[in-house]
């Protein structure tokens, strides 16, 4: 039996994050936002432009 996969997109860098439950996918998104270099680069650009 295959488990259902939940998906969510990172609002900042459009990366697709997956998990086995709604809670799991939100935790994976949090981890992604804390560790992703691409995410950090985008946030840096947004802060420079005064958007964030």
MOPAC internal coordinates of N, CA, C and O (Angstrom, degrees):
PM7 1SCF
backbone

  N    0.0000 0     0.00 0     0.00 0    0    0    0
  C    1.4540 1     0.00 0     0.00 0    1    0    0
  C    1.5304 1   109.77 1     0.00 0    2    1    0
  O    1.2310 1   120.83 1   -52.77 1    3    2    1
  N    1.2966 1   116.03 1   127.23 1    3    2    1
  C    1.4605 1   120.81 1  -178.68 1    5    3    2
  C    1.5232 1   109.60 1   -92.60 1    6    5    3
  O    1.2310 1   121.29 1   -46.03 1    7    6    5
  N    1.3327 1   115.13 1   133.97 1    7    6    5
  C    1.4635 1   120.14 1   178.43 1    9    7    6
  C    1.5200 1   110.43 1   -75.39 1   10    9    7
  O    1.2310 1   121.09 1   -33.01 1   11   10    9
  N    1.3255 1   115.52 1   146.99 1   11   10    9
  C    1.4605 1   120.83 1   176.21 1   13   11   10
  C    1.5245 1   108.86 1   -71.37 1   14   13   11
  O    1.2310 1   120.66 1   -43.12 1   15   14   13
  N    1.3072 1   116.35 1   136.88 1   15   14   13
  C    1.4607 1   121.68 1   178.24 1   17   15   14
  C    1.5113 1   109.77 1  -102.41 1   18   17   15
  O    1.2310 1   120.83 1   -45.51 1   19   18   17
  N    1.3079 1   116.02 1   134.49 1   19   18   17
  C    1.4496 1   122.45 1   175.39 1   21   19   18
  C    1.5255 1   107.72 1   -98.82 1   22   21   19
  O    1.2310 1   120.45 1   -35.79 1   23   22   21
  N    1.3165 1   116.74 1   144.21 1   23   22   21
  C    1.4583 1   120.94 1  -178.99 1   25   23   22
  C    1.5127 1   109.34 1  -130.13 1   26   25   23
  O    1.2310 1   121.27 1   -33.15 1   27   26   25
  N    1.3311 1   115.17 1   146.85 1   27   26   25
  C    1.4603 1   122.10 1   176.13 1   29   27   26
  C    1.5230 1   106.84 1  -148.26 1   30   29   27
  O    1.2310 1   120.49 1   -32.69 1   31   30   29
  N    1.3184 1   116.66 1   147.31 1   31   30   29
  C    1.4652 1   120.68 1   177.23 1   33   31   30
  C    1.5072 1   109.42 1  -100.95 1   34   33   31
  O    1.2310 1   120.87 1   -41.39 1   35   34   33
  N    1.3012 1   115.94 1   138.61 1   35   34   33
  C    1.4563 1   121.18 1   173.63 1   37   35   34
  C    1.5257 1   106.96 1   -67.11 1   38   37   35
  O    1.2310 1   120.91 1   -54.80 1   39   38   37
  N    1.3357 1   115.87 1   125.20 1   39   38   37
  C    1.4504 1   118.92 1  -176.54 1   41   39   38
  C    1.5205 1   113.18 1   -67.69 1   42   41   39
  O    1.2310 1   119.79 1   159.79 1   43   42   41
  N    1.2909 1   118.00 1   -20.21 1   43   42   41
  C    1.4626 1   120.86 1  -176.65 1   45   43   42
  C    1.5225 1   113.83 1   -91.34 1   46   45   43
  O    1.2310 1   120.23 1   141.41 1   47   46   45
  N    1.3388 1   117.16 1   -38.59 1   47   46   45
  C    1.4700 1   118.15 1  -174.61 1   49   47   46
  C    1.5266 1   113.20 1  -124.34 1   50   49   47
  O    1.2310 1   119.70 1  -174.72 1   51   50   49
  N    1.3321 1   118.18 1     5.28 1   51   50   49
  C    1.4753 1   123.99 1   176.62 1   53   51   50
  C    1.5228 1   114.61 1    62.37 1   54   53   51
  O    1.2310 1   119.65 1  -160.94 1   55   54   53
  N    1.3172 1   118.28 1    19.06 1   55   54   53
  C    1.4608 1   120.95 1   174.74 1   57   55   54
  C    1.5215 1   108.53 1   -73.10 1   58   57   55
  O    1.2310 1   120.38 1   -39.01 1   59   58   57
  N    1.3346 1   116.87 1   140.99 1   59   58   57
  C    1.4599 1   120.40 1   178.68 1   61   59   58
  C    1.5276 1   109.07 1   -89.31 1   62   61   59
  O    1.2310 1   120.57 1   -55.08 1   63   62   61
  N    1.3213 1   116.52 1   124.92 1   63   62   61
  C    1.4556 1   123.39 1  -178.61 1   65   63   62
  C    1.5268 1   107.57 1  -110.86 1   66   65   63
  O    1.2310 1   120.00 1   -44.58 1   67   66   65
  N    1.3390 1   117.61 1   135.42 1   67   66   65
  C    1.4620 1   121.31 1  -179.24 1   69   67   66
  C    1.5155 1   110.99 1  -120.72 1   70   69   67
  O    1.2310 1   121.46 1   -19.73 1   71   70   69
  N    1.3342 1   114.81 1   160.27 1   71   70   69
  C    1.4556 1   121.04 1   177.19 1   73   71   70
  C    1.5172 1   109.62 1  -165.14 1   74   73   71
  O    1.2310 1   120.26 1    -8.24 1   75   74   73
  N    1.3322 1   117.10 1   171.76 1   75   74   73
  C    1.4633 1   121.85 1  -176.98 1   77   75   74
  C    1.5207 1   113.16 1   -93.20 1   78   77   75
  O    1.2310 1   120.07 1   173.32 1   79   78   77
  N    1.3206 1   117.47 1    -6.68 1   79   78   77
  C    1.4628 1   122.03 1   176.28 1   81   79   78
  C    1.5239 1   107.39 1  -152.96 1   82   81   79
  O    1.2310 1   120.97 1   -11.88 1   83   82   81
  N    1.3163 1   115.75 1   168.12 1   83   82   81
  C    1.4584 1   119.07 1   179.18 1   85   83   82
  C    1.5270 1   110.56 1   -61.29 1   86   85   83
  O    1.2310 1   120.68 1   138.49 1   87   86   85
  N    1.3227 1   116.30 1   -41.51 1   87   86   85
  C    1.4700 1   120.69 1   178.74 1   89   87   86
  C    1.5308 1   110.24 1   -64.30 1   90   89   87
  O    1.2310 1   120.03 1   136.25 1   91   90   89
  N    1.3210 1   117.54 1   -43.75 1   91   90   89
  C    1.4603 1   122.47 1  -178.05 1   93   91   90
  C    1.5259 1   110.98 1   -63.15 1   94   93   91
  O    1.2310 1   120.20 1   137.32 1   95   94   93
  N    1.3296 1   117.22 1   -42.68 1   95   94   93
  C    1.4610 1   119.97 1  -178.67 1   97   95   94
  C    1.5324 1   110.47 1   -67.80 1   98   97   95
  O    1.2310 1   120.01 1   144.39 1   99   98   97
  N    1.3323 1   117.59 1   -35.61 1   99   98   97
  C    1.4675 1   120.26 1   177.28 1  101   99   98
  C    1.5256 1   110.84 1   -67.48 1  102  101   99
  O    1.2310 1   120.39 1   142.76 1  103  102  101
  N    1.3189 1   116.86 1   -37.24 1  103  102  101
  C    1.4625 1   120.43 1   176.69 1  105  103  102
  C    1.5261 1   110.42 1   -66.26 1  106  105  103
  O    1.2310 1   120.46 1   139.00 1  107  106  105
  N    1.3353 1   116.73 1   -41.00 1  107  106  105
  C    1.4645 1   120.44 1   177.74 1  109  107  106
  C    1.5259 1   111.21 1   -64.34 1  110  109  107
  O    1.2310 1   120.17 1   142.56 1  111  110  109
  N    1.3272 1   117.27 1   -37.44 1  111  110  109
  C    1.4635 1   120.89 1   176.80 1  113  111  110
  C    1.5234 1   110.17 1   -63.42 1  114  113  111
  O    1.2310 1   120.44 1   136.41 1  115  114  113
  N    1.3176 1   116.77 1   -43.59 1  115  114  113
  C    1.4668 1   121.06 1   177.99 1  117  115  114
  C    1.5361 1   110.24 1   -59.60 1  118  117  115
  O    1.2310 1   120.52 1   133.92 1  119  118  117
  N    1.3239 1   116.62 1   -46.08 1  119  118  117
  C    1.4733 1   120.88 1   179.15 1  121  119  118
  C    1.5243 1   109.79 1   -61.80 1  122  121  119
  O    1.2310 1   120.46 1   136.22 1  123  122  121
  N    1.3223 1   116.72 1   -43.78 1  123  122  121
  C    1.4679 1   121.10 1   178.64 1  125  123  122
  C    1.5256 1   110.63 1   -58.21 1  126  125  123
  O    1.2310 1   120.94 1   134.27 1  127  126  125
  N    1.3241 1   115.80 1   -45.73 1  127  126  125
  C    1.4630 1   119.59 1  -177.21 1  129  127  126
  C    1.5257 1   111.26 1   -66.09 1  130  129  127
  O    1.2310 1   119.81 1   151.37 1  131  130  129
  N    1.3074 1   117.97 1   -28.63 1  131  130  129
  C    1.4535 1   121.00 1  -179.62 1  133  131  130
  C    1.5280 1   112.80 1   -82.75 1  134  133  131
  O    1.2310 1   119.99 1   154.53 1  135  134  133
  N    1.3286 1   117.63 1   -25.47 1  135  134  133
  C    1.4635 1   119.64 1  -171.33 1  137  135  134
  C    1.5280 1   115.10 1  -116.84 1  138  137  135
  O    1.2310 1   119.49 1   162.08 1  139  138  137
  N    1.3051 1   118.58 1   -17.92 1  139  138  137
  C    1.4602 1   121.29 1  -174.09 1  141  139  138
  C    1.5294 1   111.44 1   -72.22 1  142  141  139
  O    1.2310 1   120.33 1   -57.25 1  143  142  141
  N    1.3019 1   116.98 1   122.75 1  143  142  141
  C    1.4569 1   121.41 1   178.57 1  145  143  142
  C    1.5192 1   110.49 1   -66.42 1  146  145  143
  O    1.2310 1   120.23 1   141.06 1  147  146  145
  N    1.3244 1   117.16 1   -38.94 1  147  146  145
  C    1.4618 1   120.72 1   178.90 1  149  147  146
  C    1.5302 1   109.45 1   -61.58 1  150  149  147
  O    1.2310 1   120.86 1   136.67 1  151  150  149
  N    1.3155 1   115.95 1   -43.33 1  151  150  149
  C    1.4587 1   121.06 1   178.76 1  153  151  150
  C    1.5268 1   110.15 1   -61.19 1  154  153  151
  O    1.2310 1   120.20 1   135.46 1  155  154  153
  N    1.3154 1   117.22 1   -44.54 1  155  154  153
  C    1.4616 1   121.48 1   179.97 1  157  155  154
  C    1.5185 1   111.35 1   -62.78 1  158  157  155
  O    1.2310 1   120.63 1   139.91 1  159  158  157
  N    1.3293 1   116.41 1   -40.09 1  159  158  157
  C    1.4645 1   120.64 1   179.24 1  161  159  158
  C    1.5317 1   111.03 1   -63.80 1  162  161  159
  O    1.2310 1   120.47 1   138.07 1  163  162  161
  N    1.3254 1   116.70 1   -41.93 1  163  162  161
  C    1.4649 1   120.55 1   179.76 1  165  163  162
  C    1.5173 1   110.45 1   -65.58 1  166  165  163
  O    1.2310 1   120.04 1   136.32 1  167  166  165
  N    1.3312 1   117.52 1   -43.68 1  167  166  165
  C    1.4599 1   120.58 1   178.64 1  169  167  166
  C    1.5263 1   110.99 1   -61.70 1  170  169  167
  O    1.2310 1   120.67 1   141.95 1  171  170  169
  N    1.3257 1   116.32 1   -38.05 1  171  170  169
  C    1.4631 1   121.32 1   178.80 1  173  171  170
  C    1.5253 1   110.81 1   -61.64 1  174  173  171
  O    1.2310 1   120.83 1   136.21 1  175  174  173
  N    1.3275 1   116.03 1   -43.79 1  175  174  173
  C    1.4664 1   121.23 1   179.20 1  177  175  174
  C    1.5279 1   109.95 1   -65.01 1  178  177  175
  O    1.2310 1   120.24 1   135.95 1  179  178  177
  N    1.3387 1   117.14 1   -44.05 1  179  178  177
  C    1.4635 1   120.67 1  -179.75 1  181  179  178
  C    1.5230 1   111.17 1   -62.59 1  182  181  179
  O    1.2310 1   120.44 1   140.75 1  183  182  181
  N    1.3282 1   116.77 1   -39.25 1  183  182  181
  C    1.4613 1   120.35 1   179.60 1  185  183  182
  C    1.5197 1   110.40 1   -67.52 1  186  185  183
  O    1.2310 1   120.41 1   140.97 1  187  186  185
  N    1.3510 1   116.82 1   -39.03 1  187  186  185
  C    1.4689 1   120.59 1   178.73 1  189  187  186
  C    1.5224 1   110.58 1   -61.78 1  190  189  187
  O    1.2310 1   120.78 1   142.85 1  191  190  189
  N    1.3271 1   116.12 1   -37.15 1  191  190  189
  C    1.4674 1   120.74 1  -178.06 1  193  191  190
  C    1.5208 1   112.47 1   -83.25 1  194  193  191
  O    1.2310 1   120.50 1   177.13 1  195  194  193
  N    1.3365 1   116.64 1    -2.87 1  195  194  193
  C    1.4511 1   120.88 1   178.30 1  197  195  194
  C    1.5163 1   114.70 1    78.41 1  198  197  195
  O    1.2310 1   120.52 1  -163.83 1  199  198  197
  N    1.3235 1   116.61 1    16.17 1  199  198  197
  C    1.4566 1   120.84 1  -179.51 1  201  199  198
  C    1.5238 1   111.08 1   -79.98 1  202  201  199
  O    1.2310 1   120.44 1   149.08 1  203  202  201
  N    1.3064 1   116.77 1   -30.92 1  203  202  201
  C    1.4685 1   120.38 1  -178.74 1  205  203  202
  C    1.5037 1   109.59 1  -116.98 1  206  205  203
  O    1.2310 1   120.10 1   180.00 1  207  206  205

